[in-house]
């Protein structure tokens, strides 16, 4: 991104100047009124020239981060046909010259959480049409397979973002999805889900919510990222983001409201437990959800500093034939150590399901096997096979209505010539699921180990050696001392 002064203002660097107008040129697909809206609040501001250039540069960085442009140039010019007033500031015009990225479509390979179960990672191929109508709209299609099991999954979504001052303030997403899950070996059932979802996410900065310490922290992080973007350059910046080495830059809170409607079919195995057979058949889940999230980590997949908090809730029973309330909370704290770039990582996750059906007042089913918490697998306690720990009946994992998991670890970066996205880590994991919270202590699993961590394609890949500290207490668990683990998140 290039930034330029006009020659006229170089001699009045410390004098106050009035921003008289904003001009946009060079855009072909992106609408001019959309871009002007991101800059309109600058018009009328009276500031020293140094501050005007800093603000113009910051907005240019924000425009570049929208992802629509390959280049953004800024010129600060004297307003046409204007003269300096005797007792007022000189007027100027901010002129932004942008260049739209070529091509209507983009493709990508990555890993993310499944729509019907975010704890299950999906290896997917994405085809998207960004900035479809010139105001940030995006149409995308994901086709992939679930890991493990290699069950099919597909999703079509339409996103409509809203920006304020070049920053994302709201995003509305409408999507439809279809997934097929084969859990015959571990849980004694397979499931087909077809659903639709409408969600709206609101983004808030630390400054707007709290001010003070949090606001200054957000502004400091933003300034650091602007400086980093100048030094790293456009190509390197995109590469860092693609490999998962760089956070999104949003230091603040997000609040998401979701309406979902799922048609589900559960097919039991020929030989399965009576509880699994009781969940079999067709059902419809209509639910309302809310998620509150805060993220100040320096890296979403391999953090060394910062915190993360997420509180999600789901109320099912607003139509359909399934009724329950489900809530889950996740917290992380990461502390850098003063030697060798090492960091201490701590994370905890807990959840609970309150059944609302099965009564004379609410004549609906309670939660099914698709809604319960399970232990073990790609995004759960390490060392166990998929849903390989927890209560079982006739070899089928039953999961539970209550869940508790924790992670404590030490991250050690490898020296050169190893790249920065390859690290070593040691960890101690604990986890439990049960139908009653009093039984969580009795169901606690404790493991420890270490391995290699690689981040990329929006995924955290681990190769671990794991030791089970209580193998005799849970003889039916499916545990192995090594694992290749794919996860769309840190925990």
GUNUNU-336015 format. One record per residue (C-alpha): residue in one letter; x, y, z. Coordinates in nm, 2 decimals, padded with zeros to 4 digits. Last residue first. Example, Ala and Ser with C-alpha at 12.3 -4.5 7.8 and 13.67 -1.06 7.14 Angstrom:
BEGIN
  r       x       y       z
  S   01.37  -00.11   00.71
  A   01.23  -00.45   00.78
# end
This chain:
BEGIN
  r       x       y       z
  X  -00.87  -02.65   02.23
  X  -00.66  -02.43   02.00
  X  -00.92  -02.43   01.72
  X  -00.99  -02.61   01.39
  X  -00.84  -02.93   01.53
  X  -00.65  -03.22   01.36
  X  -00.48  -03.48   01.57
  X  -00.24  -03.76   01.48
  X  -00.23  -03.97   01.79
  X  -00.01  -04.19   02.00
  X  -00.05  -04.39   02.32
  X  -00.39  -04.52   02.23
  X  -00.71  -04.52   02.43
  X  -01.06  -04.67   02.37
  X  -01.21  -04.67   02.71
  X  -01.38  -04.99   02.83
  X  -01.13  -05.05   03.11
  X  -01.19  -04.73   03.29
  X  -01.02  -04.74   03.63
  X  -00.73  -04.95   03.51
  X  -00.60  -04.70   03.26
  X  -00.58  -04.40   03.50
  X  -00.27  -04.19   03.42
  X  -00.29  -04.25   03.04
  X   00.03  -04.15   02.86
  X   00.02  -03.97   02.53
  X   00.27  -03.93   02.24
  X   00.15  -03.66   02.01
  X   00.16  -03.55   01.64
  X  -00.05  -03.23   01.64
  X  -00.21  -03.03   01.36
  X  -00.38  -02.70   01.44
  X  -00.60  -02.59   01.15
  X  -00.69  -02.27   00.96
  X  -00.49  -02.40   00.66
  X  -00.18  -02.41   00.87
  X  -00.04  -02.47   01.22
  X   00.21  -02.74   01.31
  X   00.25  -02.88   01.66
  X   00.49  -03.16   01.76
  X   00.45  -03.38   02.07
  X   00.40  -03.41   02.43
  X   00.23  -03.62   02.70
  X  -00.02  -03.63   02.98
  X  -00.36  -03.79   03.05
  X  -00.62  -03.77   03.32
  X  -00.98  -03.90   03.28
  X  -01.25  -03.79   03.53
  X  -01.57  -04.01   03.54
  X  -01.59  -04.03   03.92
  X  -01.54  -03.65   03.95
  X  -01.81  -03.58   03.69
  X  -02.06  -03.80   03.87
  X  -02.21  -03.52   04.09
  X  -02.28  -03.33   03.76
  X  -02.53  -03.59   03.65
  X  -02.55  -03.74   03.30
  X  -02.17  -03.77   03.28
  X  -01.87  -03.64   03.08
  X  -01.51  -03.60   03.21
  X  -01.18  -03.45   03.10
  X  -00.83  -03.38   03.20
  X  -00.53  -03.30   02.98
  X  -00.17  -03.25   03.08
  X   00.06  -03.10   02.81
  X   00.40  -03.07   02.65
  X   00.45  -02.88   02.33
  X   00.70  -02.85   02.04
  X   00.66  -02.59   01.76
  X   00.63  -02.56   01.38
  X   00.46  -02.24   01.26
  X   00.78  -02.03   01.31
  X   00.97  -02.22   01.04
  X   01.26  -02.45   01.14
  X   01.60  -02.32   01.03
  X   01.61  -02.19   01.30
  X   01.52  -02.29   01.66
  X   01.20  -02.47   01.75
  X   00.94  -02.29   01.96
  X   00.85  -02.44   02.30
  X   00.49  -02.44   02.42
  X   00.41  -02.56   02.77
  X   00.07  -02.70   02.85
  X  -00.23  -02.72   03.08
  X  -00.56  -02.83   02.92
  X  -00.90  -02.87   03.09
  X  -01.23  -03.05   03.01
  X  -01.57  -03.06   03.19
  X  -01.89  -03.20   03.04
  X  -02.25  -03.25   03.17
  X  -02.54  -03.40   02.98
  X  -02.34  -03.70   02.89
  X  -02.19  -03.92   02.61
  X  -02.35  -04.26   02.54
  X  -02.05  -04.43   02.37
  X  -02.16  -04.77   02.25
  X  -01.97  -05.08   02.36
  X  -02.28  -05.25   02.50
  X  -02.34  -04.94   02.71
  X  -02.07  -04.68   02.75
  X  -02.00  -04.39   02.99
  X  -01.69  -04.18   02.90
  X  -01.39  -04.21   02.67
  X  -01.36  -04.32   02.30
  X  -01.58  -04.05   02.15
  X  -01.32  -04.04   01.86
  X  -01.02  -04.23   01.99
  X  -00.85  -04.12   02.31
  X  -00.50  -03.97   02.34
  X  -00.60  -03.61   02.38
  X  -00.92  -03.48   02.55
  X  -01.14  -03.31   02.28
  X  -01.11  -03.16   01.94
  X  -00.99  -03.45   01.73
  X  -01.14  -03.73   01.95
  X  -01.22  -03.80   02.31
  X  -01.51  -03.71   02.53
  X  -01.87  -03.66   02.42
  X  -02.13  -03.40   02.51
  X  -02.50  -03.46   02.40
  X  -02.69  -03.29   02.11
  X  -02.65  -03.56   01.84
  X  -02.74  -03.84   02.09
  X  -03.08  -03.68   02.13
  X  -03.19  -03.40   02.37
  X  -03.53  -03.44   02.53
  X  -03.84  -03.53   02.33
  X  -04.14  -03.31   02.32
  X  -04.47  -03.29   02.51
  X  -04.39  -02.98   02.71
  X  -04.64  -02.94   02.99
  X  -04.71  -03.31   03.04
  X  -04.34  -03.38   03.06
  X  -04.08  -03.55   02.84
  X  -03.92  -03.23   02.72
  X  -03.71  -02.96   02.88
  X  -03.38  -03.14   02.94
  X  -03.10  -02.91   03.08
  X  -02.77  -02.96   02.91
  X  -02.44  -02.85   03.06
  X  -02.10  -02.75   02.94
  X  -01.74  -02.68   03.06
  X  -01.42  -02.58   02.89
  X  -01.08  -02.50   03.05
  X  -00.76  -02.36   02.90
  X  -00.41  -02.29   03.02
  X  -00.10  -02.22   02.81
  X   00.25  -02.14   02.94
  X   00.48  -01.99   02.68
  X   00.84  -02.04   02.55
  X   01.02  -01.78   02.34
  X   01.36  -01.91   02.45
  X   01.34  -01.72   02.78
  X   01.12  -01.46   02.95
  X   00.80  -01.68   02.95
  X   00.49  -01.57   02.76
  X   00.16  -01.63   02.94
  X  -00.16  -01.77   02.78
  X  -00.51  -01.77   02.93
  X  -00.81  -01.96   02.79
  X  -01.17  -01.98   02.88
  X  -01.46  -02.18   02.73
  X  -01.83  -02.18   02.84
  X  -02.11  -02.41   02.72
  X  -02.49  -02.39   02.75
  X  -02.76  -02.62   02.63
  X  -03.14  -02.58   02.70
  X  -03.36  -02.87   02.58
  X  -03.67  -02.94   02.37
  X  -03.69  -03.16   02.06
  X  -04.02  -03.20   01.85
  X  -04.00  -02.90   01.61
  X  -04.11  -02.56   01.72
  X  -03.93  -02.32   01.95
  X  -03.81  -02.63   02.14
  X  -03.44  -02.58   02.14
  X  -03.26  -02.31   02.34
  X  -02.89  -02.28   02.27
  X  -02.63  -02.10   02.48
  X  -02.26  -02.01   02.41
  X  -02.01  -01.83   02.63
  X  -01.66  -01.78   02.49
  X  -01.35  -01.63   02.65
  X  -01.00  -01.60   02.51
  X  -00.69  -01.44   02.67
  X  -00.35  -01.30   02.56
  X   00.00  -01.43   02.50
  X   00.17  -01.73   02.34
  X  -00.11  -01.85   02.11
  X  -00.07  -02.13   01.86
  X  -00.41  -02.16   01.68
  X  -00.57  -01.82   01.74
  X  -00.25  -01.62   01.75
  X  -00.18  -01.30   01.95
  X  -00.47  -01.38   02.18
  X  -00.71  -01.09   02.27
  X  -01.03  -01.28   02.19
  X  -01.38  -01.22   02.34
  X  -01.69  -01.41   02.25
  X  -02.06  -01.41   02.33
  X  -02.27  -01.67   02.16
  X  -02.65  -01.68   02.14
  X  -02.88  -01.95   02.01
  X  -03.24  -02.01   01.91
  X  -03.36  -02.35   01.82
  X  -03.58  -02.56   01.59
  X  -03.49  -02.93   01.61
  X  -03.69  -03.18   01.40
  X  -03.67  -03.55   01.46
  X  -03.67  -03.87   01.26
  X  -03.58  -04.21   01.41
  X  -03.34  -04.35   01.67
  X  -03.28  -04.20   02.01
  X  -03.44  -04.49   02.19
  X  -03.22  -04.73   01.99
  X  -02.92  -04.55   02.14
  X  -03.05  -04.61   02.49
  X  -03.13  -04.97   02.42
  X  -02.77  -05.04   02.32
  X  -02.67  -05.14   01.97
  X  -02.67  -05.45   01.75
  X  -02.83  -05.38   01.41
  X  -02.68  -05.02   01.42
  X  -02.92  -04.73   01.48
  X  -03.03  -04.48   01.21
  X  -03.08  -04.12   01.33
  X  -03.26  -03.89   01.09
  X  -03.24  -03.51   01.15
  X  -03.43  -03.21   01.01
  X  -03.26  -02.90   01.15
  X  -03.39  -02.54   01.19
  X  -03.16  -02.28   01.33
  X  -03.19  -01.92   01.45
  X  -02.86  -01.76   01.56
  X  -02.76  -01.45   01.75
  X  -02.39  -01.37   01.77
  X  -02.21  -01.13   02.00
  X  -01.85  -01.03   01.93
  X  -01.60  -00.87   02.17
  X  -01.28  -00.69   02.12
  X  -00.93  -00.70   01.98
  X  -01.00  -00.78   01.61
  X  -00.67  -00.83   01.45
  X  -00.77  -01.15   01.28
  X  -00.48  -01.34   01.44
  X  -00.17  -01.42   01.25
  X   00.01  -01.75   01.22
  X  -00.28  -01.94   01.08
  X  -00.09  -02.04   00.77
  X  -00.33  -01.83   00.55
  X  -00.29  -01.52   00.76
  X   00.09  -01.54   00.75
  X   00.07  -01.59   00.37
  X  -00.16  -01.29   00.32
  X   00.07  -01.07   00.52
  X   00.38  -01.19   00.33
  X   00.22  -01.09   00.00
  X   00.10  -00.75   00.12
  X   00.41  -00.63   00.29
  X   00.59  -00.73   00.62
  X   00.70  -00.38   00.71
  X   00.39  -00.18   00.65
  X   00.16  -00.45   00.78
  X   00.37  -00.47   01.10
  X   00.33  -00.10   01.16
  X  -00.05  -00.13   01.12
  X  -00.05  -00.44   01.34
  X   00.14  -00.26   01.62
  X  -00.11   00.03   01.60
  X  -00.40  -00.20   01.63
  X  -00.25  -00.38   01.93
  X  -00.19  -00.04   02.10
  X  -00.55   00.07   02.03
  X  -00.69  -00.25   02.17
  X  -00.47  -00.23   02.48
  X  -00.57   00.14   02.52
  X  -00.94   00.04   02.51
  X  -00.89  -00.24   02.76
  X  -00.71  -00.01   03.01
  X  -00.95   00.27   02.99
  X  -01.24   00.23   02.75
  X  -01.48  -00.05   02.84
  X  -01.72  -00.12   02.57
  X  -01.63   00.12   02.29
  X  -01.25   00.09   02.36
  X  -01.26  -00.29   02.37
  X  -01.41  -00.29   02.02
  X  -01.75  -00.43   01.95
  X  -01.86  -00.67   01.67
  X  -02.22  -00.78   01.61
  X  -02.29  -01.12   01.46
  X  -02.62  -01.20   01.29
  X  -02.72  -01.56   01.22
  X  -02.97  -01.74   01.00
  X  -02.95  -02.12   00.98
  X  -03.08  -02.40   00.76
  X  -03.08  -02.77   00.81
  X  -03.03  -03.12   00.67
  X  -02.88  -03.38   00.91
  X  -02.82  -03.75   00.84
  X  -02.71  -03.97   01.13
  X  -02.54  -04.30   01.19
  X  -02.57  -04.50   01.50
  X  -02.39  -04.75   01.74
  X  -02.17  -04.49   01.92
  X  -01.81  -04.58   01.84
  X  -01.82  -04.82   01.55
  X  -02.16  -04.70   01.40
  X  -02.07  -04.33   01.42
  X  -02.12  -04.25   01.06
  X  -02.22  -03.89   01.01
  X  -02.39  -03.74   00.70
  X  -02.41  -03.36   00.67
  X  -02.63  -03.12   00.48
  X  -02.62  -02.74   00.51
  X  -02.81  -02.42   00.44
  X  -02.68  -02.08   00.51
  X  -02.78  -01.72   00.58
  X  -02.51  -01.50   00.73
  X  -02.54  -01.15   00.87
  X  -02.23  -00.96   00.97
  X  -02.20  -00.65   01.18
  X  -01.93  -00.40   01.28
  X  -01.65  -00.49   01.04
  X  -01.40  -00.21   01.03
  X  -01.36   00.04   00.74
  X  -01.50   00.33   00.94
  X  -01.81   00.12   01.00
  X  -01.87  -00.19   00.80
  X  -02.17  -00.41   00.75
  X  -02.13  -00.76   00.62
  X  -02.38  -00.97   00.42
  X  -02.28  -01.33   00.39
  X  -02.45  -01.60   00.18
  X  -02.39  -01.96   00.26
  X  -02.39  -02.30   00.10
  X  -02.28  -02.60   00.30
  X  -02.18  -02.97   00.24
  X  -02.07  -03.26   00.45
  X  -01.97  -03.62   00.38
  X  -01.85  -03.87   00.64
  X  -01.47  -03.94   00.64
  X  -01.50  -04.12   00.97
  X  -01.25  -03.89   01.15
  X  -01.25  -03.62   01.04
  X  -01.56  -03.51   00.85
  X  -01.55  -03.48   00.47
  X  -01.58  -03.17   00.26
  X  -01.78  -02.94   00.03
  X  -01.81  -02.57   00.11
  X  -01.99  -02.32  -00.11
  X  -01.96  -01.95  -00.08
  X  -02.15  -01.63  -00.17
  X  -02.00  -01.31  -00.03
  X  -02.14  -00.96   00.00
  X  -01.89  -00.68   00.07
  X  -02.06  -00.39  -00.10
  X  -01.98  -00.45  -00.46
  X  -02.25  -00.71  -00.54
  X  -02.03  -01.02  -00.51
  X  -01.76  -00.88  -00.29
  X  -01.63  -01.23  -00.25
  X  -01.75  -01.52  -00.48
  X  -01.64  -01.83  -00.29
  X  -01.53  -02.19  -00.36
  X  -01.42  -02.38  -00.05
  X  -01.28  -02.73  -00.03
  X  -01.33  -02.89   00.31
  X  -01.15  -03.10   00.58
  X  -01.42  -03.10   00.85
  X  -01.34  -03.09   01.22
  X  -01.60  -03.23   01.48
  X  -01.63  -03.00   01.79
  X  -01.86  -02.77   01.59
  X  -02.13  -03.03   01.57
  X  -02.41  -02.98   01.33
  X  -02.23  -02.71   01.13
  X  -01.90  -02.90   01.14
  X  -01.59  -02.72   01.27
  X  -01.33  -02.60   01.03
  X  -01.04  -02.73   00.82
  X  -00.90  -02.58   00.50
  X  -00.87  -02.58   00.12
  X  -00.94  -02.26  -00.07
  X  -01.08  -02.13  -00.40
  X  -01.16  -01.79  -00.52
  X  -01.41  -01.65  -00.77
  X  -01.48  -01.32  -00.94
  X  -01.12  -01.25  -01.06
  X  -00.88  -00.96  -01.02
  X  -00.84  -00.77  -00.69
  X  -00.98  -00.42  -00.71
  X  -00.73  -00.14  -00.73
  X  -00.78   00.16  -00.50
  X  -00.69   00.53  -00.53
  X  -00.79   00.73  -00.22
  X  -00.78   01.11  -00.24
  X  -00.81   01.30   00.09
  X  -00.89   01.67   00.01
  X  -00.76   01.97   00.20
  X  -00.89   02.29   00.35
  X  -00.64   02.53   00.52
  X  -00.73   02.62   00.88
  X  -00.91   02.94   00.98
  X  -00.84   03.30   01.07
  X  -00.73   03.45   00.73
  X  -00.88   03.18   00.52
  X  -00.64   02.97   00.31
  X  -00.75   02.97  -00.05
  X  -00.97   02.73  -00.23
  X  -01.02   02.66  -00.60
  X  -00.95   02.28  -00.55
  X  -00.88   02.16  -00.20
  X  -00.51   02.11  -00.14
  X  -00.42   01.74  -00.17
  X  -00.35   01.45   00.06
  X  -00.29   01.14  -00.15
  X  -00.35   00.79  -00.04
  X  -00.28   00.47  -00.24
  X  -00.46   00.13  -00.18
  X  -00.35  -00.19  -00.36
  X  -00.47  -00.54  -00.42
  X  -00.82  -00.45  -00.31
  X  -01.12  -00.65  -00.19
  X  -00.97  -00.80   00.12
  X  -01.14  -00.56   00.37
  X  -00.79  -00.53   00.52
  X  -00.69  -00.28   00.25
  X  -00.97  -00.05   00.34
  X  -00.86  -00.07   00.71
  X  -00.50   00.01   00.61
  X  -00.62   00.31   00.42
  X  -00.83   00.42   00.71
  X  -00.51   00.41   00.93
  X  -00.32   00.61   00.66
  X  -00.58   00.88   00.65
  X  -00.58   00.90   01.03
  X  -00.20   00.93   01.05
  X  -00.20   01.18   00.76
  X  -00.45   01.39   00.94
  X  -00.26   01.36   01.27
  X   00.06   01.50   01.11
  X  -00.13   01.77   00.93
  X  -00.26   01.91   01.26
  X  -00.63   01.85   01.30
  X  -00.97   02.00   01.20
  X  -01.22   01.73   01.12
  X  -01.50   01.83   00.88
  X  -01.49   01.51   00.67
  X  -01.33   01.22   00.86
  X  -01.67   01.07   00.94
  X  -01.73   01.01   00.57
  X  -01.45   00.75   00.53
  X  -01.62   00.41   00.55
  X  -01.94   00.56   00.39
  X  -01.72   00.68   00.09
  X  -01.63   00.32   00.02
  X  -01.99   00.20   00.00
  X  -02.09   00.50  -00.20
  X  -01.81   00.42  -00.46
  X  -01.93   00.06  -00.51
  X  -01.67  -00.21  -00.54
  X  -01.64  -00.37  -00.88
  X  -01.44  -00.11  -01.07
  X  -01.26   00.10  -00.81
  X  -00.98   00.32  -00.94
  X  -01.10   00.65  -00.77
  X  -01.24   00.77  -00.44
  X  -01.24   01.13  -00.33
  X  -01.31   01.26   00.03
  X  -01.38   01.63   00.11
  X  -01.29   01.93   00.32
  X  -01.05   01.78   00.58
  X  -00.94   02.10   00.76
  X  -00.58   02.16   00.84
  X  -00.40   02.28   01.16
  X  -00.03   02.36   01.12
  X   00.26   02.14   01.21
  X   00.35   02.00   00.87
  X   00.30   02.33   00.69
  X   00.58   02.30   00.44
  X   00.51   01.95   00.33
  X   00.15   02.05   00.27
  X   00.18   02.18  -00.09
  X   00.40   01.89  -00.21
  X   00.11   01.65  -00.18
  X   00.19   01.37   00.06
  X   00.18   01.01  -00.06
  X   00.10   00.67   00.09
  X   00.15   00.34  -00.10
  X   00.00   00.00   00.00
# end
